[in-house]
């Protein structure tokens, strides 16, 4: 499992429901390292006006999804799966 922060270029992405500009988002993603799959477990979107929106964990689907090869998420998965706690 990893927390990932994504920072957006100003005024490059809006929320389709609120029409607010995204500033950054923090997501929690679980990885099945052996099968190279992932599932979202949490998301908070922070808007440029200082407000935020948290997506409820129960709104996430249970099934694991394949991690796309050569993607940023694939790089995060490889880093997390190679981690050796001390």
Biopython code that builds the backbone (N, CA, C, O; Angstrom):
import numpy as np
from Bio.PDB.StructureBuilder import StructureBuilder

atoms = [
    (1, "UNK", "N", (0.840, -1.161, 0.000)),
    (1, "UNK", "CA", (0.000, 0.000, 0.000)),
    (1, "UNK", "C", (0.892, 1.233, 0.000)),
    (1, "UNK", "O", (1.944, 1.254, 0.640)),
    (2, "UNK", "N", (0.456, 2.263, -0.730)),
    (2, "UNK", "CA", (1.239, 3.500, -0.791)),
    (2, "UNK", "C", (0.297, 4.696, -0.913)),
    (2, "UNK", "O", (-0.772, 4.620, -1.519)),
    (3, "UNK", "N", (0.734, 5.793, -0.318)),
    (3, "UNK", "CA", (0.075, 7.074, -0.526)),
    (3, "UNK", "C", (0.825, 7.787, -1.642)),
    (3, "UNK", "O", (2.054, 7.855, -1.628)),
    (4, "UNK", "N", (0.085, 8.318, -2.607)),
    (4, "UNK", "CA", (0.698, 9.000, -3.756)),
    (4, "UNK", "C", (0.073, 10.388, -3.890)),
    (4, "UNK", "O", (-1.148, 10.537, -3.921)),
    (5, "UNK", "N", (0.941, 11.400, -3.969)),
    (5, "UNK", "CA", (0.474, 12.777, -4.174)),
    (5, "UNK", "C", (0.746, 13.161, -5.619)),
    (5, "UNK", "O", (1.860, 13.002, -6.119)),
    (6, "UNK", "N", (-0.289, 13.670, -6.283)),
    (6, "UNK", "CA", (-0.176, 14.131, -7.662)),
    (6, "UNK", "C", (-0.446, 15.633, -7.677)),
    (6, "UNK", "O", (-1.493, 16.084, -7.213)),
    (7, "UNK", "N", (0.491, 16.401, -8.206)),
    (7, "UNK", "CA", (0.354, 17.855, -8.293)),
    (7, "UNK", "C", (0.068, 18.214, -9.750)),
    (7, "UNK", "O", (0.750, 17.745, -10.661)),
    (8, "UNK", "N", (-0.932, 19.040, -9.953)),
    (8, "UNK", "CA", (-1.364, 19.392, -11.304)),
    (8, "UNK", "C", (-0.854, 20.769, -11.721)),
    (8, "UNK", "O", (-0.704, 21.664, -10.889)),
    (9, "UNK", "N", (-0.594, 20.924, -12.989)),
    (9, "UNK", "CA", (-0.260, 22.232, -13.549)),
    (9, "UNK", "C", (-1.472, 23.135, -13.302)),
    (9, "UNK", "O", (-2.604, 22.723, -13.554)),
    (10, "UNK", "N", (-1.252, 24.359, -12.814)),
    (10, "UNK", "CA", (-2.397, 25.239, -12.542)),
    (10, "UNK", "C", (-3.342, 25.372, -13.739)),
    (10, "UNK", "O", (-2.922, 25.555, -14.881)),
    (11, "UNK", "N", (-4.610, 25.271, -13.430)),
    (11, "UNK", "CA", (-5.704, 25.431, -14.398)),
    (11, "UNK", "C", (-5.623, 24.426, -15.548)),
    (11, "UNK", "O", (-5.910, 24.755, -16.700)),
    (12, "UNK", "N", (-5.228, 23.196, -15.214)),
    (12, "UNK", "CA", (-5.143, 22.164, -16.250)),
    (12, "UNK", "C", (-6.202, 21.077, -16.086)),
    (12, "UNK", "O", (-6.434, 20.297, -17.010)),
    (13, "UNK", "N", (-6.854, 21.017, -14.908)),
    (13, "UNK", "CA", (-7.857, 19.981, -14.693)),
    (13, "UNK", "C", (-8.958, 20.533, -13.792)),
    (13, "UNK", "O", (-8.684, 21.140, -12.757)),
    (14, "UNK", "N", (-10.200, 20.314, -14.199)),
    (14, "UNK", "CA", (-11.330, 20.748, -13.380)),
    (14, "UNK", "C", (-12.169, 19.547, -12.976)),
    (14, "UNK", "O", (-12.176, 18.511, -13.641)),
    (15, "UNK", "N", (-12.870, 19.718, -11.874)),
    (15, "UNK", "CA", (-13.816, 18.712, -11.414)),
    (15, "UNK", "C", (-15.093, 18.867, -12.240)),
    (15, "UNK", "O", (-15.660, 19.959, -12.287)),
    (16, "UNK", "N", (-15.557, 17.796, -12.894)),
    (16, "UNK", "CA", (-16.734, 17.937, -13.756)),
    (16, "UNK", "C", (-18.015, 18.308, -13.004)),
    (16, "UNK", "O", (-18.924, 18.896, -13.592)),
    (17, "UNK", "N", (-18.099, 17.973, -11.724)),
    (17, "UNK", "CA", (-19.313, 18.279, -10.959)),
    (17, "UNK", "C", (-19.302, 19.686, -10.376)),
    (17, "UNK", "O", (-20.327, 20.368, -10.387)),
    (18, "UNK", "N", (-18.154, 20.128, -9.868)),
    (18, "UNK", "CA", (-18.113, 21.424, -9.189)),
    (18, "UNK", "C", (-17.505, 22.534, -10.041)),
    (18, "UNK", "O", (-17.631, 23.711, -9.704)),
    (19, "UNK", "N", (-16.850, 22.173, -11.135)),
    (19, "UNK", "CA", (-16.153, 23.138, -11.988)),
    (19, "UNK", "C", (-14.995, 23.830, -11.276)),
    (19, "UNK", "O", (-14.574, 24.911, -11.689)),
    (20, "UNK", "N", (-14.473, 23.214, -10.203)),
    (20, "UNK", "CA", (-13.331, 23.786, -9.490)),
    (20, "UNK", "C", (-12.046, 23.249, -10.091)),
    (20, "UNK", "O", (-11.995, 22.118, -10.575)),
    (21, "UNK", "N", (-11.001, 24.080, -10.053)),
    (21, "UNK", "CA", (-9.685, 23.662, -10.543)),
    (21, "UNK", "C", (-8.999, 22.776, -9.513)),
    (21, "UNK", "O", (-8.975, 23.092, -8.323)),
    (22, "UNK", "N", (-8.441, 21.660, -9.984)),
    (22, "UNK", "CA", (-7.667, 20.772, -9.105)),
    (22, "UNK", "C", (-6.299, 21.394, -8.863)),
    (22, "UNK", "O", (-5.664, 21.886, -9.796)),
    (23, "UNK", "N", (-5.841, 21.373, -7.609)),
    (23, "UNK", "CA", (-4.483, 21.778, -7.273)),
    (23, "UNK", "C", (-3.604, 20.528, -7.136)),
    (23, "UNK", "O", (-2.565, 20.404, -7.784)),
    (24, "UNK", "N", (-4.052, 19.614, -6.280)),
    (24, "UNK", "CA", (-3.350, 18.339, -6.124)),
    (24, "UNK", "C", (-4.316, 17.296, -5.571)),
    (24, "UNK", "O", (-5.406, 17.628, -5.105)),
    (25, "UNK", "N", (-3.910, 16.054, -5.628)),
    (25, "UNK", "CA", (-4.712, 14.952, -5.099)),
    (25, "UNK", "C", (-3.793, 14.000, -4.350)),
    (25, "UNK", "O", (-2.629, 13.824, -4.711)),
    (26, "UNK", "N", (-4.333, 13.388, -3.299)),
    (26, "UNK", "CA", (-3.604, 12.388, -2.529)),
    (26, "UNK", "C", (-4.439, 11.112, -2.571)),
    (26, "UNK", "O", (-5.604, 11.098, -2.174)),
    (27, "UNK", "N", (-3.820, 10.047, -3.058)),
    (27, "UNK", "CA", (-4.553, 8.785, -3.175)),
    (27, "UNK", "C", (-3.831, 7.678, -2.419)),
    (27, "UNK", "O", (-2.609, 7.702, -2.266)),
    (28, "UNK", "N", (-4.606, 6.711, -1.951)),
    (28, "UNK", "CA", (-4.037, 5.519, -1.323)),
    (28, "UNK", "C", (-4.328, 4.347, -2.247)),
    (28, "UNK", "O", (-5.479, 4.081, -2.595)),
    (29, "UNK", "N", (-3.263, 3.651, -2.638)),
    (29, "UNK", "CA", (-3.379, 2.540, -3.573)),
    (29, "UNK", "C", (-2.770, 1.292, -2.960)),
    (29, "UNK", "O", (-1.663, 1.333, -2.422)),
    (30, "UNK", "N", (-3.488, 0.189, -3.040)),
    (30, "UNK", "CA", (-2.972, -1.107, -2.587)),
    (30, "UNK", "C", (-2.446, -1.859, -3.802)),
    (30, "UNK", "O", (-3.017, -1.778, -4.889)),
    (31, "UNK", "N", (-1.349, -2.594, -3.607)),
    (31, "UNK", "CA", (-0.736, -3.363, -4.695)),
    (31, "UNK", "C", (-0.676, -4.844, -4.334)),
    (31, "UNK", "O", (-0.373, -5.208, -3.198)),
    (32, "UNK", "N", (-0.967, -5.685, -5.311)),
    (32, "UNK", "CA", (-0.693, -7.111, -5.209)),
    (32, "UNK", "C", (0.552, -7.305, -6.062)),
    (32, "UNK", "O", (0.472, -7.394, -7.287)),
    (33, "UNK", "N", (1.706, -7.370, -5.400)),
    (33, "UNK", "CA", (2.993, -7.363, -6.102)),
    (33, "UNK", "C", (3.172, -8.596, -6.983)),
    (33, "UNK", "O", (3.706, -8.500, -8.088)),
    (34, "UNK", "N", (2.734, -9.734, -6.504)),
    (34, "UNK", "CA", (2.931, -10.972, -7.263)),
    (34, "UNK", "C", (2.149, -10.949, -8.577)),
    (34, "UNK", "O", (2.642, -11.396, -9.612)),
    (35, "UNK", "N", (0.926, -10.422, -8.521)),
    (35, "UNK", "CA", (0.070, -10.414, -9.715)),
    (35, "UNK", "C", (0.148, -9.100, -10.500)),
    (35, "UNK", "O", (-0.458, -8.977, -11.565)),
    (36, "UNK", "N", (0.898, -8.113, -9.973)),
    (36, "UNK", "CA", (1.027, -6.793, -10.596)),
    (36, "UNK", "C", (-0.339, -6.157, -10.859)),
    (36, "UNK", "O", (-0.651, -5.715, -11.964)),
    (37, "UNK", "N", (-1.147, -6.135, -9.774)),
    (37, "UNK", "CA", (-2.465, -5.509, -9.839)),
    (37, "UNK", "C", (-2.564, -4.463, -8.734)),
    (37, "UNK", "O", (-1.754, -4.443, -7.807)),
    (38, "UNK", "N", (-3.571, -3.592, -8.844)),
    (38, "UNK", "CA", (-3.778, -2.527, -7.864)),
    (38, "UNK", "C", (-5.255, -2.269, -7.686)),
    (38, "UNK", "O", (-6.087, -2.655, -8.507)),
    (39, "UNK", "N", (-5.558, -1.593, -6.566)),
    (39, "UNK", "CA", (-6.913, -1.085, -6.355)),
    (39, "UNK", "C", (-6.832, 0.170, -5.507)),
    (39, "UNK", "O", (-6.038, 0.256, -4.570)),
    (40, "UNK", "N", (-7.655, 1.130, -5.847)),
    (40, "UNK", "CA", (-7.716, 2.366, -5.086)),
    (40, "UNK", "C", (-8.437, 2.141, -3.778)),
    (40, "UNK", "O", (-9.425, 1.409, -3.716)),
    (41, "UNK", "N", (-7.930, 2.781, -2.723)),
    (41, "UNK", "CA", (-8.556, 2.638, -1.407)),
    (41, "UNK", "C", (-8.860, 3.981, -0.762)),
    (41, "UNK", "O", (-9.436, 4.027, 0.325)),
    (42, "UNK", "N", (-8.485, 5.063, -1.410)),
    (42, "UNK", "CA", (-8.772, 6.374, -0.854)),
    (42, "UNK", "C", (-8.326, 7.469, -1.803)),
    (42, "UNK", "O", (-7.362, 7.303, -2.550)),
    (43, "UNK", "N", (-9.036, 8.597, -1.768)),
    (43, "UNK", "CA", (-8.690, 9.731, -2.623)),
    (43, "UNK", "C", (-9.217, 11.007, -2.003)),
    (43, "UNK", "O", (-10.389, 11.094, -1.636)),
    (44, "UNK", "N", (-8.345, 12.001, -1.886)),
    (44, "UNK", "CA", (-8.764, 13.342, -1.510)),
    (44, "UNK", "C", (-8.238, 14.292, -2.571)),
    (44, "UNK", "O", (-7.047, 14.305, -2.885)),
    (45, "UNK", "N", (-9.152, 15.090, -3.118)),
    (45, "UNK", "CA", (-8.821, 16.077, -4.141)),
    (45, "UNK", "C", (-8.796, 17.444, -3.471)),
    (45, "UNK", "O", (-9.745, 17.827, -2.788)),
    (46, "UNK", "N", (-7.704, 18.177, -3.672)),
    (46, "UNK", "CA", (-7.561, 19.526, -3.131)),
    (46, "UNK", "C", (-7.679, 20.514, -4.287)),
    (46, "UNK", "O", (-6.983, 20.403, -5.297)),
    (47, "UNK", "N", (-8.580, 21.483, -4.114)),
    (47, "UNK", "CA", (-8.852, 22.461, -5.165)),
    (47, "UNK", "C", (-8.039, 23.736, -4.957)),
    (47, "UNK", "O", (-7.560, 24.013, -3.858)),
    (48, "UNK", "N", (-7.895, 24.501, -6.029)),
    (48, "UNK", "CA", (-7.092, 25.723, -5.961)),
    (48, "UNK", "C", (-7.718, 26.794, -5.071)),
    (48, "UNK", "O", (-7.033, 27.730, -4.660)),
    (49, "UNK", "N", (-9.017, 26.668, -4.768)),
    (49, "UNK", "CA", (-9.657, 27.649, -3.877)),
    (49, "UNK", "C", (-9.494, 27.291, -2.399)),
    (49, "UNK", "O", (-10.040, 27.977, -1.535)),
    (50, "UNK", "N", (-8.738, 26.210, -2.098)),
    (50, "UNK", "CA", (-8.478, 25.822, -0.714)),
    (50, "UNK", "C", (-9.432, 24.784, -0.157)),
    (50, "UNK", "O", (-9.224, 24.295, 0.954)),
    (51, "UNK", "N", (-10.479, 24.432, -0.904)),
    (51, "UNK", "CA", (-11.405, 23.408, -0.439)),
    (51, "UNK", "C", (-10.912, 22.032, -0.889)),
    (51, "UNK", "O", (-9.964, 21.921, -1.666)),
    (52, "UNK", "N", (-11.570, 20.990, -0.387)),
    (52, "UNK", "CA", (-11.197, 19.637, -0.806)),
    (52, "UNK", "C", (-12.422, 18.735, -0.836)),
    (52, "UNK", "O", (-13.482, 19.080, -0.314)),
    (53, "UNK", "N", (-12.257, 17.585, -1.453)),
    (53, "UNK", "CA", (-13.316, 16.583, -1.557)),
    (53, "UNK", "C", (-12.691, 15.214, -1.327)),
    (53, "UNK", "O", (-11.746, 14.835, -2.019)),
    (54, "UNK", "N", (-13.216, 14.475, -0.359)),
    (54, "UNK", "CA", (-12.740, 13.128, -0.091)),
    (54, "UNK", "C", (-13.738, 12.137, -0.657)),
    (54, "UNK", "O", (-14.934, 12.217, -0.376)),
    (55, "UNK", "N", (-13.243, 11.202, -1.455)),
    (55, "UNK", "CA", (-14.081, 10.159, -2.031)),
    (55, "UNK", "C", (-14.198, 9.052, -0.994)),
    (55, "UNK", "O", (-13.187, 8.568, -0.486)),
    (56, "UNK", "N", (-15.409, 8.654, -0.680)),
    (56, "UNK", "CA", (-15.651, 7.635, 0.343)),
    (56, "UNK", "C", (-15.048, 6.296, -0.061)),
    (56, "UNK", "O", (-15.199, 5.874, -1.207)),
    (57, "UNK", "N", (-14.360, 5.615, 0.875)),
    (57, "UNK", "CA", (-13.738, 4.319, 0.554)),
    (57, "UNK", "C", (-14.725, 3.287, 0.022)),
    (57, "UNK", "O", (-14.354, 2.457, -0.808)),
    (58, "UNK", "N", (-15.970, 3.321, 0.480)),
    (58, "UNK", "CA", (-16.946, 2.330, 0.017)),
    (58, "UNK", "C", (-17.356, 2.529, -1.437)),
    (58, "UNK", "O", (-18.018, 1.666, -2.014)),
    (59, "UNK", "N", (-16.969, 3.660, -2.042)),
    (59, "UNK", "CA", (-17.306, 3.883, -3.451)),
    (59, "UNK", "C", (-16.297, 3.243, -4.403)),
    (59, "UNK", "O", (-16.486, 3.263, -5.619)),
    (60, "UNK", "N", (-15.216, 2.672, -3.843)),
    (60, "UNK", "CA", (-14.207, 2.027, -4.680)),
    (60, "UNK", "C", (-14.599, 0.586, -4.967)),
    (60, "UNK", "O", (-15.121, -0.103, -4.090)),
    (61, "UNK", "N", (-14.351, 0.125, -6.190)),
    (61, "UNK", "CA", (-14.663, -1.274, -6.496)),
    (61, "UNK", "C", (-13.680, -2.218, -5.798)),
    (61, "UNK", "O", (-12.516, -1.874, -5.593)),
    (62, "UNK", "N", (-14.158, -3.403, -5.439)),
    (62, "UNK", "CA", (-13.311, -4.395, -4.790)),
    (62, "UNK", "C", (-12.321, -5.073, -5.732)),
    (62, "UNK", "O", (-11.224, -5.419, -5.293)),
    (63, "UNK", "N", (-12.659, -5.281, -7.017)),
    (63, "UNK", "CA", (-11.746, -6.056, -7.868)),
    (63, "UNK", "C", (-10.402, -5.364, -8.090)),
    (63, "UNK", "O", (-10.319, -4.138, -8.175)),
    (64, "UNK", "N", (-9.379, -6.164, -8.178)),
    (64, "UNK", "CA", (-8.045, -5.671, -8.483)),
    (64, "UNK", "C", (-7.940, -5.453, -9.988)),
    (64, "UNK", "O", (-8.502, -6.209, -10.779)),
    (65, "UNK", "N", (-7.213, -4.411, -10.368)),
    (65, "UNK", "CA", (-7.034, -4.068, -11.773)),
    (65, "UNK", "C", (-5.563, -4.242, -12.149)),
    (65, "UNK", "O", (-4.690, -3.977, -11.322)),
    (66, "UNK", "N", (-5.263, -4.684, -13.383)),
    (66, "UNK", "CA", (-3.862, -4.767, -13.805)),
    (66, "UNK", "C", (-3.216, -3.379, -13.813)),
    (66, "UNK", "O", (-3.852, -2.389, -14.174)),
    (67, "UNK", "N", (-1.957, -3.323, -13.414)),
    (67, "UNK", "CA", (-1.213, -2.063, -13.471)),
    (67, "UNK", "C", (-0.670, -1.909, -14.891)),
    (67, "UNK", "O", (0.036, -2.793, -15.378)),
    (68, "UNK", "N", (-0.990, -0.795, -15.565)),
    (68, "UNK", "CA", (-0.515, -0.617, -16.940)),
    (68, "UNK", "C", (1.013, -0.592, -17.004)),
    (68, "UNK", "O", (1.649, 0.127, -16.234)),
    (69, "UNK", "N", (1.601, -1.360, -17.905)),
    (69, "UNK", "CA", (3.065, -1.340, -18.031)),
    (69, "UNK", "C", (3.545, 0.034, -18.494)),
    (69, "UNK", "O", (2.819, 0.766, -19.167)),
    (70, "UNK", "N", (4.775, 0.367, -18.124)),
    (70, "UNK", "CA", (5.402, 1.627, -18.526)),
    (70, "UNK", "C", (4.592, 2.856, -18.126)),
    (70, "UNK", "O", (4.600, 3.866, -18.830)),
    (71, "UNK", "N", (3.894, 2.769, -16.998)),
    (71, "UNK", "CA", (3.127, 3.904, -16.491)),
    (71, "UNK", "C", (3.765, 4.397, -15.196)),
    (71, "UNK", "O", (4.613, 3.718, -14.617)),
    (72, "UNK", "N", (3.357, 5.573, -14.747)),
    (72, "UNK", "CA", (3.844, 6.083, -13.470)),
    (72, "UNK", "C", (3.417, 5.143, -12.352)),
    (72, "UNK", "O", (4.192, 4.868, -11.437)),
    (73, "UNK", "N", (2.186, 4.652, -12.426)),
    (73, "UNK", "CA", (1.705, 3.726, -11.401)),
    (73, "UNK", "C", (2.544, 2.449, -11.369)),
    (73, "UNK", "O", (2.771, 1.885, -10.298)),
    (74, "UNK", "N", (3.001, 1.994, -12.525)),
    (74, "UNK", "CA", (3.867, 0.814, -12.585)),
    (74, "UNK", "C", (5.186, 1.084, -11.867)),
    (74, "UNK", "O", (5.698, 0.220, -11.156)),
    (75, "UNK", "N", (5.734, 2.282, -12.053)),
    (75, "UNK", "CA", (6.971, 2.652, -11.361)),
    (75, "UNK", "C", (6.763, 2.701, -9.853)),
    (75, "UNK", "O", (7.619, 2.250, -9.092)),
    (76, "UNK", "N", (5.631, 3.247, -9.419)),
    (76, "UNK", "CA", (5.324, 3.293, -7.990)),
    (76, "UNK", "C", (5.199, 1.874, -7.445)),
    (76, "UNK", "O", (5.724, 1.571, -6.373)),
    (77, "UNK", "N", (4.509, 1.009, -8.176)),
    (77, "UNK", "CA", (4.340, -0.377, -7.736)),
    (77, "UNK", "C", (5.694, -1.072, -7.590)),
    (77, "UNK", "O", (5.932, -1.752, -6.592)),
    (78, "UNK", "N", (6.569, -0.911, -8.560)),
    (78, "UNK", "CA", (7.891, -1.544, -8.504)),
    (78, "UNK", "C", (8.675, -1.049, -7.285)),
    (78, "UNK", "O", (9.347, -1.834, -6.617)),
    (79, "UNK", "N", (8.589, 0.248, -7.000)),
    (79, "UNK", "CA", (9.276, 0.810, -5.838)),
    (79, "UNK", "C", (8.711, 0.217, -4.544)),
    (79, "UNK", "O", (9.464, -0.225, -3.676)),
    (80, "UNK", "N", (7.379, 0.211, -4.423)),
    (80, "UNK", "CA", (6.723, -0.298, -3.200)),
    (80, "UNK", "C", (7.018, -1.781, -3.030)),
    (80, "UNK", "O", (7.322, -2.225, -1.922)),
    (81, "UNK", "N", (6.936, -2.543, -4.092)),
    (81, "UNK", "CA", (7.125, -3.986, -3.996)),
    (81, "UNK", "C", (8.585, -4.381, -3.708)),
    (81, "UNK", "O", (8.850, -5.469, -3.198)),
    (82, "UNK", "N", (9.502, -3.507, -4.033)),
    (82, "UNK", "CA", (10.915, -3.793, -3.771)),
    (82, "UNK", "C", (11.350, -3.337, -2.373)),
    (82, "UNK", "O", (12.464, -3.630, -1.940)),
    (83, "UNK", "N", (10.459, -2.615, -1.668)),
    (83, "UNK", "CA", (10.793, -2.060, -0.358)),
    (83, "UNK", "C", (11.073, -3.165, 0.643)),
    (83, "UNK", "O", (10.305, -4.121, 0.756)),
    (84, "UNK", "N", (12.150, -3.036, 1.352)),
    (84, "UNK", "CA", (12.529, -3.997, 2.400)),
    (84, "UNK", "C", (12.569, -3.253, 3.726)),
    (84, "UNK", "O", (13.509, -2.494, 3.965)),
    (85, "UNK", "N", (11.578, -3.445, 4.599)),
    (85, "UNK", "CA", (11.580, -2.752, 5.893)),
    (85, "UNK", "C", (12.786, -3.148, 6.733)),
    (85, "UNK", "O", (13.241, -4.291, 6.678)),
    (86, "UNK", "N", (13.295, -2.208, 7.503)),
    (86, "UNK", "CA", (14.457, -2.474, 8.367)),
    (86, "UNK", "C", (14.018, -3.009, 9.697)),
    (86, "UNK", "O", (14.854, -3.291, 10.555)),
]
sb = StructureBuilder()
sb.init_structure("model")
sb.init_model(0)
sb.init_chain("A")
sb.init_seg("    ")
for serial, (resi, resn, name, xyz) in enumerate(atoms, 1):
    if name == "N":
        sb.init_residue(resn, " ", resi, " ")
    sb.init_atom(name, np.array(xyz, "f"), 0.0, 1.0, " ", f" {name:<3s}", serial, name[0])
structure = sb.get_structure()
